[in-house]
Amino acid sequence: MSYSTNLSPNKMSEFLQQGDQQRSALLQAAKRVVIKLGTSTVTGSDGELSLERIAPIVDAIAALQASRRQVVLVSSGAVGLGRGWLGLHPSRLKDMVTKQACAAVGQSLLMEAYKRLFGAHDVKIAQVLLTEEDFSNWQRYANLRRTMEKLIGFGVLPIVNENDTVSTAELETVGLSARSVAFSDNDRLAALVMSGLEGDALILLTNVDGLLDRESSGKHKRPGPESLPQVISLISKVTPELRALASGPSQSGRGGMVTKLQAAEIAMNCGGVAVIANGSRPETLSRIFAGESEGTVFLPSSRMKGKRRWLAYAAGVRGRVVVDAGAQRAITRGKASLLASGVVRVEKPFGPMDVVSIANVAGDEFARGIANCSSEAAATARVLFTRDNIVLLEREA
């Protein structure tokens, strides 16, 4: 199955054939890869490490590195492992401090396990714990990239997770807008790492076969395997219909399919290919990078440049301004800077060099910019945002 625009049967067949060829070529050629493992892949129901799922993935990642691919691993599972090691019932994870304590315990267990498993393949690893501020500040974002580049250059496998011990962004936020925080789940974190490193592919491994078309199960009158929801194999554009298919959080994870779809869309808009696939099958990764059909594949669109990607996806918004229709037209159609005369009001104050949301009079955010001055000085300034520091956002339906 595939999701694209409304096409005739002949055109759809042609699209599928071309898409399969493009998918195969992109994944076989991918040199820099970010692989994300979800909690349901890393841990079992009692919070124990799931060696039967993790070991084959470690083997496959080691093989990818041996074939001269550059790999970054984003791994969930610290909270679950910590809970299991402490012998806590899942109901104890309702308060934030307990979650953070479990994360502190579980992160060391997670890295100890990875060190042992990757050590068997002579693969050196490094722990990289990140917070939202590492993406919200341009200088910290640039520093992060340089550090990751150096690790990759040394042949080290960076293993990334959010620093849940001190940051609550991921632990608190589920189901928020993709632009409300820098990241609210490791799916989005993985996409931002892939964007920052200009990766070629983002692989999201979970406990399902891909994005399922739940409506397909109602097209068959007789019960049987064919009446089950079918995996959508190829996606060229994320549509409102696809967003509607993505439901709430998974049983053991925090993001579910919603954040995976958001992460895949970021990868697409950064010029990369994304895959949502089942991490419980030992052959999944090898099949993906052999160019074989596996999971749901998202084909890339145009690639944004570095700072524009950061503005659109990674930066935390510090302020908000509402502009009139003329200013909106000048920015969206004329590719102009934002002048102070076009600002109707400042809804949220900001400082110089802060990232600011730019909305129209209806309240819809259509752009972001880096402020030349503070909101207090806006009345005396002529240009609030220069064109080079403004990025247009694709409006979601």
N, C-alpha and C positions, 0 to 999 in steps of 0.2 A: 504494500500500500504506500501511497505517497500523498503529500499535501503540497500543492502549488496553487496556481490560479485555476479558475474554471476552464478546463480544456476539453476539447472533443476527444473521443476515444483514441483516434489516430495520433493526435497531438500529445495526449497523455502517454501513449506507448513510446513515442519519440523522446519525450521528456525523461521518462524512466530509464531508457537505454542510455541517453546522454548523461543523466545523473549518476547512474551506476558506474559509468566509465570515469566520470570526474571524481566520484567518491574513491574508487579504487586507486586512481593515480595520485590523489592528494594524500591518502593515508600511507601508501607505499613510499611516497617521497618525503613524508614529514620527518624533519630532522630534530626539531625542538618540540618536546611533548610534555604536557602537564596532565598527570593522571590523578584523579580524586577518588578516594575510597570512602564510602559512606559508613555510618555506624553499623548498619545492618550487615555489611560485609566484614567489618573488622571484628565485631563481637558477637557472642552467642546470646541466648535469651537470659542467661544468668549473669551477664557481664563478663564472661570469660573471653579470652582471646580465641578467635575461631581459626585455628591453625589449618584446618582442612580447606578453608577459603583463602587465607592469607599466603600460605606457602607457595601455591602455584602462581599467584600474582607476583610474588617476590622473584620466583624463577623467571617469569616472563619479562619483568623489568630488567633483571640482570642480563637477559639475552638481548634486550633492546639496546642497553648500554654497550654490550659487546659488539653489536652491529653498528656502532658509532652514532647512535642516536643520543641526544641530550634529553635527560628525563628529570622532571621535578615531580615529587610525590606530595600530594595534599591529603592528609589522613585525618579523618575523624576517629572517635572512639575513646578519647581520654576520659571523658566523664563516665561512660559506661564501664570501662575497665576499673576506674577508681571506685565506683559504686560496688562492683563485684568483689574487689580486693578487700574493701572495708566491711563487706557483708551487709550492706544496706538494702532495704526493700526499695523498689522503684518509687513508692509513694513518698520516700524521704527526700526526693529531688524537687520538692515543690518550692523550697526557699533558695534564694540566690547564693547565699554563703555556703550552703551544703554542696551545691553544684560546683562552685569554685574550688572547694576543698577536694571534691572528687576529681576535678580536672587536674589539680596539683599532684595528687597521688597517681592518677592514671597516666599522665603524660610521661612520667619516668618509666612506668611499666611498658608503655607503648614503644618508647625509644629503645629500651632494653631488648624488647622482642625483635624490633627491626634490626638492631645492631647484630644480634645473634644470627638472624635469618640471612641478612645481606652479607654478613661476614663469611658465611659458607661459600659465597660466590666471589669473595675478595672485593666486594663493593664497599667503599667508604661512605659513611652517611654524615649529615650535619642537621642539627635541629634548628629550625627557623620559626620562632613564635611571633606572631604579628598582631597588632591592634588596629583599630580603625584609623588612628592618627597616622599610621605609616602610609596610608593612602590619601588622607585628607590634606596633607602638607606636601607641596611639590618637591621641596628639597629632600624630605625624608623618603619620598617615593623614588627620587633619583638615586639616593644613597642605597636604598633597598635593591634597586636594579643592579648597581655596581657590585654589591656584595654577592648577589646571586650569580652574576656573570663570573665572578672570580671563583666561586665554588664550582660552578660547572666547568670552568677552564681547568681546574685541578682534577677533574674527573670524579668529583664528589657528588653524591645524590642528595640534594636538599630535601628534607622532609618537613613540610609546612603544616602548621595548625594555627588556629587563633589562640592567643594567650588568654584563655578563659579565666585564669587565676586572677588577672587584673582587669580584664575587659569583659563587659557584660553585653556587648552589642549582639553577639550571636546567641547568647543564652536567653536574652529577653525578647528578641524580635523574630516573629514568624508571621508570614503573610503580609508584610509591609510592602509598600511600593518599592520597585527595584531601585528607585532613585532617592529613597528616604534616608538611607544610611549607606556608608561605603560597602559594608557587607553585613548580612544578617544570617549567613549560613556558609558552611565551607564550600558549597557549590559555587556561590558567588565569589568567595575568596579565591577559589581555583581559577575562575574566569579572569579575575583581576590580575592574578599572578601571570597567567598566560598572556594577557594584554600587555602588562609591563615588560615582559621578556620578549614580546613580539613572537610568541610561539606559533607553531604551525597547526597544532592539534590539541584539543581539550577532550579528555576521555573521562566521563563520569560513570563510575561503576557502582551499581546499586543492586537491589534484590529483585528487580523485575527486568523483563527482556527489552524494555524500551518504553517509549510513549505509546500508550494503548488507545486505540479508537474504540471507546466504549459503545459508540453508536453502531458499530459493525456487528455486534452480537445480536442486535434486534432485527437484522436483515435475513436471518435464517429461521424458518418455522420449526424445524426439527432440532431437538437437543443433540449435542455432539460436539466434537472438537472444533468443527467449523462454526459453531454458534458462539464460541468464546471471543472476547475482544481481540482484535488483530493488532499486531505491532505496526506502527507507521514507520516504514523503512527509510523514507527520504523526505526531507523538508528543505525547501528553498527559501521560504519566508515564514516568519512567525506571525500568524493571523489571530484575530479575535476568537475565531473558532478553535484554534489550537490552545489558546489560553483557557478557554472554557473547559477543554478536555482535562487540563491539569488540575487535579484536586488537591486537598489539604495535606498536612504533614503525614509522613509514614509512621508506622507503629513505633519503631525504635529511633529513627532519625528525627531531625528537627525541621527539615526543609521540605521533604516530599518532592513531588514532580513540579510544583510551582517554581521553586528556586532553580531546579535543573533546567527548566525551560528558559528562565531569565539568564542563567549562566551561558546556555547555548547561544542565545541571541547576542550576548556580548561578544562571544567568540566569533560569530558570523560577521558582526559589524567591525571586528578587528582584523578581518581578512583571513580568519582561520576556519578549520573544519572542526565540528564538535560531534561527539558520539555519546549517547546514553545507552548503556548495555548492562547485561547481567554479570555481576562479579562473582557469582557462585559457581560458574562453569570454568574449569581449569584452562580451557582453550580460548577463552574470549579474547584476551589481549593479542595472542599470536594470530588469531583469525582477523582481527581488526587491521593490524599492520601488514598482513599479507594481502590486504585489499579485498577480503571476502566480505560478503554481506553479513552484518552483525548489528543488532540493536537498531536504534534510530539515529540516522546520520543527518546533520545539519550542514548544508553547503555554504561556503563563505560568500559574503557580499564584498563591497568595496572596503578597503583598509583605511581607517582614520590615521592621521599622523599622531605622534606621541603625546604632545600636550593636549591636543583636542580629544584624544581617547581618555586621557586622565580627567579632563573637565567633564566629559559626558558620563563617565561611569565610576571613576574611583574617588573623585573629590567629594569631601563632605561640604555641604552647603552651609554657609555662615550667615547669609543675609538674603533679602528678597525685595525686589522692586517691581512695581506695576507700571507699564508704559502704555502710551496711547496708540491708536491704530496706525498713525503715521510713522511712529518709531518702529512699530512691529514690521510694517512693510519695508522700511529702510533696511532693517536687519535681515529679514528673511529673503527679500527679493533683490535689494540693492547692495547687499553685503557691506553695509555701512557700520560705522562705529555707533555707540549709543551716546547721544548727547544729553546733557542734563535737562534741556528743554523738553525732551520727550518723556520724561518721567512724571507719571501722575502722582505717585506716592511711594514712600519707603515703608514697606510692611514689616520688615525686620532689619534692625541696624547691622552694620558691617564695618570692618576696618579696611585700611589699604591692603591690597593683595589678597583679600579674602575672596573665596568663590561665592558668587551671588546668583540666586535664581532670578530669571527674567520672565515675568508673566504678562499676559495681555489683560485688558480690562475685564474679561470674563473670569479671570483667575487661573487660566491655564498656563503652565510653564511651557515655554517654547524654546528657551535658550538658557545658557549659563555663561557667565563671564567672570574674569578676574578684575576686581575693582582697582581703578587708578588711585582712588582716594577713599577716605572714610565716608560713611553716610552723613556725618555731621558737616563735612566739608563739601557735600554734593551741591549745595545751593550756590556756592561760589565757583564751582568747577565747570568747565565747558564740556569736556569729554569724560564720561564716567568709565566707559569700557571701550578700549580700542578694538578694532575688528579682529586683529590677530589673537586677541584674548577672549573671543566669543565663539561658542560652538552652538549650532542648532541641534535641537533634540527632536528625534522622530516621535510624533505624538501617537500614543497608544489609543486604540479604539476602545 
